[in-house]
Amino acid sequence: MDNFTGMFSMFELGLGVYMLYCSITNGGQLFKNENIKQGMEEKYHRLVRLFGFILGPMMVALGVVDYLNGTRQDPALLTVMYVLWGLTLAGIALLFIFTFRMTDRKKAQAASKPVHSAPRAAFEFDEEDTKKPDENAPSEKGLKKK
């Protein structure tokens, strides 16, 4: 087993544990989406939690089986790993589709517009007007008020 396979197995295991943690505590980055359609927030949280309870254990099992397959090279474990991979990827795809459908894109576009205008130049300094008065121009002293 090479180091990449072991690290990827640990990543799968960690991601599965994180999904379970988020689902149990009903918090975390999975639930932080400010652009949910109006009135759909409760449904969004319920379904993300359901996906977390389903995908979390599957990803933990996938990480364990992937690690064991890397150490033993057993054909039966390879088959189980492929089945878990397929189910996990299908579940993640469904989660993305669900999240995409529940997101209000107009709200997301309005939130992504910059609030502040960009600077006009790279170096903008407050320079004082240092122009010398024109000698040929009429001065205020030379003008008479009537």
FENCOR-V291498 format. One record per backbone hydrogen bond with DSSP energy under -0.5 kcal/mol. CO is the residue of the C=O (numbers start at 0). NH is the residue of the N-H. E is the energy in kcal/mol with one decimal. If there is no record, write none. Layout:
CO;NH;E
CO;NH;E
//
This chain:
1;5;-1.6
2;6;-2.5
3;7;-2.7
4;8;-2.2
5;9;-1.9
6;10;-2.1
7;11;-2.4
8;12;-2.3
9;13;-2.8
10;14;-2.6
11;15;-2.2
12;16;-2.2
13;17;-2.4
14;18;-2.3
15;19;-2.1
16;20;-2.6
17;21;-2.8
18;22;-2.1
19;23;-2.5
20;24;-2.6
21;25;-1.2
21;26;-1.3
27;30;-1.2
28;31;-0.6
30;32;-1.3
32;35;-0.6
34;103;-3.7
36;39;-2.0
39;43;-2.4
40;44;-2.3
41;45;-2.2
42;46;-2.4
43;47;-2.4
44;48;-2.0
45;49;-2.1
46;50;-2.6
47;51;-2.2
48;52;-2.1
49;53;-1.6
50;54;-3.4
51;55;-2.1
52;56;-0.6
53;57;-1.1
54;58;-2.6
55;59;-2.1
56;60;-2.7
57;61;-2.2
58;62;-2.3
59;63;-2.2
60;64;-2.9
61;65;-2.6
62;66;-2.0
63;67;-2.7
64;68;-2.7
65;69;-1.7
66;70;-1.2
67;71;-2.5
68;72;-1.8
73;77;-1.8
74;78;-1.8
75;79;-2.1
76;80;-2.6
77;81;-2.2
78;82;-2.2
79;83;-2.5
80;84;-2.6
81;85;-2.4
82;86;-2.5
83;87;-2.6
84;88;-2.8
85;89;-2.2
86;90;-2.2
87;91;-2.6
88;92;-2.3
89;93;-2.3
90;94;-2.1
91;95;-2.3
92;96;-2.4
93;97;-2.6
94;98;-2.5
95;99;-2.5
96;100;-2.2
97;101;-1.6
98;102;-0.7
99;102;-0.6
101;36;-2.4
102;104;-0.9
103;107;-1.8
104;108;-2.3
105;109;-2.0
106;110;-1.7
107;111;-1.2
108;112;-0.7
121;123;-0.6
122;124;-0.7
124;126;-1.4
127;129;-0.9
138;142;-0.6
//
